[in-house]
Amino acid sequence: MQTADRLSQIPPYLFVTLRNKINKARSEGVDVISLGVGDPVDPTPQSVIDELCRQAQIPINHQYPIDEEKGMLAFRQEIANWYRKRYGVELSPEGEVVGLIGSKEGCHHFVLGVANPGDVVLMTSPGYPGYRASIYMGNAEPYEMPILESNHYLPDFDKIPPAIVKRSKAMFLNYPNNPTGACATREFFSKAVEFAKTHDIAICHDNPYSEVVFDSQERLSFLSVPGAKDVGIELNSLSKPYNMTGWRIGMAMGNRQIIAALCKVKENTDSGIFNAIQYAGITALQKEDANIPKMLDIYYRRRKLVLETFEKIGLGFQPQKGTFYLWIPVPKGMTSIDFTTLLFEKAAVVVAAGTAYGLYGEGYVRISLTVPDNRLAEAMERVKKVF
Ligand SMILES: Cc1ncc(COP(=O)(O)O)c(C=O)c1O
């Protein structure tokens, strides 16, 4: 069977490759500790679980979701309240907000909604691998804008070749950034708005780590910058702030035309989110803000442990202020793959090679802090013994 060419353009999904490697070693009896994947192990708040169970008993919720692809009005209203309260952004639940089956779904449907085959879609490198996949699935062409430490991991729009800018229809941005942990500034977002206006480019700011910031870093929505709604949307998600990755629930907000395009794609592909999950989502947004500082305390403690360990082994580095990832420069003379292989073979510790996130990820590895404390402590003990 010949499958579609577009699939062969997409490199194997990083985490599938990692999972295969881990499973093989485990089947041989190795006690592997994976710091590769960003998937919180801490539980979803109990009130959210209780609400799901309650709503799952109600027969009307077993039918197609209320308001189908848009998400139910009560959920959209709660998203608007959350955005007002946490980021000072005003949104109309009618036309400026849509529920998503996770932010990943939004990335994919954004491309289908705004780009034509052959259009260029700009993305950052290193960057979340899902953007490249979504761009290829939409038969568009990715262009990797380097984000380098020397520029605070922000892209320099002036360095994009004019011929590429001319063909560009859309752009993915993501701050706090996976994998680097870097946060953006209002000034940068304003520059992005200006660039998008000048060149008629639709922006998708993917913001699932908006709440995961440290050291007094400001929590920031792209939509809080003047003019942002004229050129783009923001995606967000309940996955990270409420430990709900498996529930598949998120949201897109902003420019009405892009939101309408997203809805049209969704209307013809999925039919929205299970009602009971949307009700549980409302509970999370309404009642579980206290979960966020608790979550941040856990990541802060784990972050400190990794920073201290790398300092002790002579590989100390300055961390960025966002996400539950640490983006760590590899020792001099080694590549990202050399370093991940060393840690895997000598310590049975899995970290993600920077190159899995694009060309400009070379020279780094990414560690995720979403593992239980005792496993992280054990991993750090093993890493110390390698050096
Ligand atoms: C930058 C980025 N965007 C989107 C996602 C997917 O999030 P969701 O669970 O909301 O689909 C992730 C998951 O790790 C991510 O890192």
PDBQT file of the ligand as one rigid body, heavy atoms in Angstrom, charges set to zero:
ROOT
HETATM    1  C1  LIG A 401       4.596  23.974  22.469  1.00  0.00    +0.000 C 
HETATM    2  C2  LIG A 401       3.541  22.948  22.611  1.00  0.00    +0.000 A 
HETATM    3  N1  LIG A 401       2.383  23.130  21.974  1.00  0.00    +0.000 NA
HETATM    4  C3  LIG A 401       1.384  22.227  22.084  1.00  0.00    +0.000 A 
HETATM    5  C4  LIG A 401       1.523  21.093  22.848  1.00  0.00    +0.000 A 
HETATM    6  C5  LIG A 401       0.384  20.130  22.941  1.00  0.00    +0.000 C 
HETATM    7  O1  LIG A 401      -0.458  20.518  23.987  1.00  0.00    +0.000 OA
HETATM    8  P1  LIG A 401      -1.916  19.896  24.190  1.00  0.00    +0.000 P 
HETATM    9  O2  LIG A 401      -1.793  18.829  25.199  1.00  0.00    +0.000 OA
HETATM   10  O3  LIG A 401      -2.747  21.048  24.648  1.00  0.00    +0.000 OA
HETATM   11  O4  LIG A 401      -2.364  19.401  22.857  1.00  0.00    +0.000 OA
HETATM   12  C6  LIG A 401       2.716  20.864  23.533  1.00  0.00    +0.000 A 
HETATM   13  C7  LIG A 401       2.903  19.634  24.330  1.00  0.00    +0.000 C 
HETATM   14  O5  LIG A 401       3.906  19.318  24.879  1.00  0.00    +0.000 OA
HETATM   15  C8  LIG A 401       3.750  21.817  23.407  1.00  0.00    +0.000 A 
HETATM   16  O6  LIG A 401       4.917  21.655  24.038  1.00  0.00    +0.000 OA
ENDROOT
TORSDOF 0
